[in-house]
Amino acid sequence: MDTIPHFSQSYVEARAKFIAAARDRKARVFHEVHPSERGAQGEELSMDLARLGDERAPGLLLLSSGTHGVEGFCGSGCQVALLHDDVFLSELQRAGVAVLMIHAVNPYGFSHLRRVNEDNVDLNRNFMNFSQPLPDNAEYAQLHPYLLPSRWPPQAENDAPLGAWLASHGAKAYQAAVTAGQYRFAEGMFYGGTRPAWSNATVRAVLRAEGSGRARLAWIDFHTGLGPPGHGEKIYAGRNDAADVARAKAWWGSDVTSFFDGTSSSARLSGVICCAAYDECPRTEVTAIGLEYGTYPLEKVLEVFRAEHWLHNHPEAPEDQYDQIKRRMRDAFYIDRDDWKAKVYAQARSACLTAVTRLAAAPVRA
């Protein structure tokens, strides 16, 4: 199958392809339209969902894209390609497994080429218990004034403190300080918010409706921006539980990594989206990974993200600078080349077929 036509150049195109493909397969299609925001072209923003298979199937494969907005180009392409993949769909039917695709968890960021949502919230840091004290990222607080300067590109006197901190603490500590998530600076980077975002509440409602009655739930959340170009790192995305980690490795292989033990290219995170399944589906066995596709070196990706974040805080920036930064933002999280797309889909397909095989063994509840 030629997978390339299933990837898109905009949120509008991606949404249209997803809905058309789902309807062609006679999936149950439903929509959660954003209550207040519009897209970059003035379009409606929506978290669109498609379910194939028996609604009472004991095993459910959940595939989500666009948790980090602009990263949705990759995840959407994989979802649309799967809906055109006869082998994958035949295996679903044979195994008696249902699949639920959530297209554009963060439609605002997808359309506006942002990694965060309409409130500057990183959704993969937002799935917290906000009734409890939130983590304090003191290291980010030290770096915040220099990460987002008053001018772009940054001046030497601004980047010098960042370079000094990096030299003193090392690259791993710098990545953790910047990317692990913070809850103090609403205008800052990797901000987790102070309350559940609209996408958070919507995903939780979907989990209660579609997942809580299942025996097993496998969740693959598509991401981009970390690792070698086109390589899909399988990052364990569940709770810090040795049995759950072991099951993910048994399913998808010993190369499943985890930020809990330091084997992942990701820093250790709080409030990741897949943990919502434990809250909303307490009687369901949950096995979750983030499929993280590499694009460019981390330092380049972070610099582009800094620029886009600065742009959001400076709407007075010239139009040509706006266009340049936005284009670089998309390119940093989506390599628009046929070889990259083909490599990405081959790994997505393999991971999904593996999940279907494992879910087929789900016990039927009395």
N, C-alpha and C positions, 0 to 999 in steps of 0.2 A: 504494500500500500504506500502511495506517495503521501507522506505526512505533511509536507511543506505547505500546501494550500490551507491547512487547518489552523495555521498561526495567523495573527492579525497585526495591523499597523496602528490600531486605535481601540479604545474601549468600546466605542460604538460598533465597530466592525466585529470585535470579538464577541460582544453580547449577541449580535444578530446571528453569527455563525453557531454559537452555542444553542440558542433557542431553536433555530431551524433544524440542527442535527438531532436535538432531543425529540422534537416533534416528529421528525421523519422516522425515528425509532419507536414512536408511540409511547414515549416515556411520560410519566406524570410530571408535568411542568408547573411550577408555581413560583410566585415572585413576592419578594419583600421590598417594596419601593421605599427609598429613603424619604423620610417625612419632611425634610427641610432643604436639602442641598440639591444643586443641579450640576451637571457636568461641564467640562471645559468648552463644549460646543452648545451649551444650554440644554443638553439632553437630560431626560429622566435618568436617575441613578437607581440601580436595583441590585439586590442580592438575588440572583436567579438560581433556582434549584430544579434538578431533574432526577427522578427516581425510576429505575428499571428493576423489574423482578417482583416477586411476591411481597406484599407489604407485611406479611406475617413470617417471612423467612427468618430463621434463627440467626443467620449470619448477615451482617451488613458491612459493605465496604464504603467508607466515606472518603470522598476525594474533594479537597478544598483548594481553591486558587485565590490569589490576590489578597491574602491576609496583609501583605505589605504592598498594597496598591500597585505600584509600577511593576512589581514582580509578577503581576497577573498575566502579562503577555506570554510568559512561559507556561504557567499552569493552565491557562485557558487553551492554549494550543494543544496541550496534552489531553485535556478533557474532550475537546472537539474531535481530536484524532481517535480517541477511544470509542467515541460514539459512532465512528465510521469503521471501526475495526471488527470485522465479522468473527474473527477467531476469538477475540476477547469476549464479545457478546454471546457467542455460542457456549463458551466455557462458563459464563455466568449462569446461563440457562441450565446447562448440564449439572452444575454443582448445586443448583437451588439456592444461590446467593443473590441478595439484592445489592444494588449499588445506588448510592445517593451522591450526586455531584453538586457542590456549592460553588457557583461561579461568581467570583468577585466578592469575597467577604468584605473588602474595603473598596466599594465602587468609586468613592470620591478620589482616593489616591490613585486608582487605576486610570481614571479619566484625566485627572489633573497632573499626572506624572509625579506624584508624591509617594513616598514610602509610608507616610503616616496618614491619618484620617482628617476629617474636616475640623477637628479640634486639636490638631497637631499631636495626636496620641498614636503611639506605636501599639497596634493591637496585640502584638505578640509579647507585650509587657503589661497588658490591661486586664488579663483574666486573674485578678487578685481577689482576696477577701478584703474588701474595703472597710469592713467593720473592725479590722485589726490594724495595728500600726504598720505602716508601709516601710520597706527597706530604705535605709539612708545610704546613698552612694556618695560618700565624702570625697572620694577621688575624682568623681565627675565634677563635683562642686569646685574643686581646685582648677580644673581645666576649662570649665564653662566659659569664662570671660574671653579666653583665647580661641576657643573653637569657633565662635561666632563673632567676628570682629565688626567694627563699624563700616569697614570698606572691604570690597572684594575686587581683585584678589587681595589676600592679606599682605600686610607690610612685614618686613623682616623683624621689626620689633615686636610684632604680634606673634609670629610663629616661633620666635626664639624660645619663649617659655615652654611651648609644646615640645620642641626638640630637646630641651634640657630635661623635661620630665621623662620623656621617652628614653633618653640616654641613661638616666638615673635608675629608672624602674624596669625597663625592658619592654619589648614589643608585646608580650602576652599580658602584662599588667596594664599597658596602655589600652589594648583592645578591650580588656575587661572593664576598665574605668569608663571608657567612652560608650561601649555598646551594651553592657549588662542591663541597663535600664535605670532610670532615675525618676523620682516623683516630686521634686521640689521646683524645677524650672519649667514652667508651662510653655515657654517659648524655646526651650532647649531641645537638644537631640535625644532620641530614644526615651522620650517622655511617656510614662505609663499611665498618666491621668490620675484623677482622684475619685473617680466613680466609673461604673461600667459604661462603656460607649454603646451607641446604638447597635453596632455590629456585634458586640459582646452579647447584649440582651437577645438579639435576633438569633444568633447561633445557638444560644442556650435553649430558646423556645423550639428550634428545629430539633435539637438533640432530644428534648423531652418527648416530642411528638413522634420522631422517627427512630430513635435509638433505644429508648428506655425499656422497651419490651423485648429487646433482642438478647440472645444468649451471648453473642460475641460481636464486638465492633472492632474493625480494623480501620485506622484513620491514616491517610497519607496527605500531608499538607505540603503543597509545592512552594518552594522558595528559590531564590537566586542571589548570587553576590558573594559567595564564599567558596574558595577552592579553585583547583585548576579548571580551565575553560571546558565546559561540557561534562565534567565529571559530576555525577549525582551522589553526593555523600548521604548515606542513610543515617540520619541523626535521631536517636531515640528521643521521643517527644512526650513521654508520659511522666508519671510521678516518680519520685526517687524510691523505687522499690526493686529489690534485687530480682525477685521472681518475674516481674514485668519486663525488666531489662533482658533477662535470660530468655524469656519467651520471644521477644522481638528478635534476638540474635538467632534463635532456633528457626524462626520463620524466614527471615531475610538474609541470614548469614552472619558469620563471625565478624564481618567488616562493618556491622552496625556500630556506630560510635555513640558516645554519650558525653554531654558536658558535665554530668555529675562526677565522672571519673577522670575528666581531663583529656579524653581521647578524641573529642570532637574539635573541629576547626572553629566552632562557636564558643564564645564565652559562656559561663554559667548564667542562666536566665531565670527570671521569676515571671509568673503570669502568662505562660505560654498558652495558646489557644486550645491545644488538645487536652489540657488538664480539665477543661470544662466538662468533658465526658464523665469524669469520675463523680462530679457533683450531680449532674443531670441524669445519669444512667447508673445509679449505685449498684444495681444487681447485674450489670453487664460486664463481661470480661473485655477490657480495653487494651488494644495493642496498637501503638501509635508511633509513627516516625515522621520527621520532616525530611522531604527529599530536596536537598540543597544543591543546586547546580552552580558550578563555578563560572565566572565570567572573566574578571580581571583581578590583578593582585589587590589584596585588601587595602593597602595604602592608597591606591588609586580610587577604589570604590568609596572609601571614607572621605577622600578629598572632594569627590563629586557630590556626595551626600551633604557635606558641609556647605558647599556652594549653593545647592538647592535650598537648604535650610536657611542660609543667609538671605537668599532671594525672597523666600516667604516672609521674612522679617523686614524686608526692604522693598515694598511694592512700588516705590518710586524709581526703581532701577530702569535704565534705558531698555527699549524694546529689543534691540539687537542682543544685549547681554541676557535678557530674559530668555530669548529663543535659544541662544547658545547653551546656557546652563540647563534648560529643560531637555534639549537634545542629548546632551552628555549624560543627563540623569537616566533617560530611557536606555541609552546605549550601555551604561554601566551595569544595568540589571537585565538586559535582553540583547544578546548578540544576534543581530538580524542577518544570520548567514545560514544557508541550507545545511551545511555540514553540522553546525552546532544544533540546529533544530532536530535533525535526524538522530543525532547521538542522544539528545535529551529524551526524545520520545521512546527510543529503544529501551532505555533504562526505566522509564515510567511504566511502559507496557510490561516489562519483566517483573517489576515490583508489584504491579496490580494483579498479574496472573498468579504470582506466588501467594498473595493475600487471599485470592479467591479459593485456591486449593486448600489453604489452611482453614478458612472459614467454613468450608464444606463439611468439616468434622464437627461443627457446632452441635451440641446436644439440644434436643427439643424439650422445652419445659412442659411440665404437666399443667 
